[in-house]
């Protein structure tokens, strides 16, 4: 998504990463798209929680999460155990 102020790039139903509308954001957008194409996005699944990790070309790790209703109902004082895997190539 984009508007006059910025660009939001994300995975699945997560809020995404808000980036400034500048040429410096192109590398991040490219890294997320390339990770989706290559199937290298890491996905952690747990009780109503999905976490996504994307590693950019410079080694930075972008993380985002989606918590569904099940996570809210089954909320616990500790982090849920996640099962991690990589996505399939697009």
Buried (B, 14 or more C-beta within 10 A) or exposed (E): EEEEEBBEBBBEEBEBBEBEEEEEBEBBBEBBEBBBEEEBBBBBBBBBBBBBBBBBEEEEEBEBBBBEEEBEEEEEEEEBEBEEEEBEEE
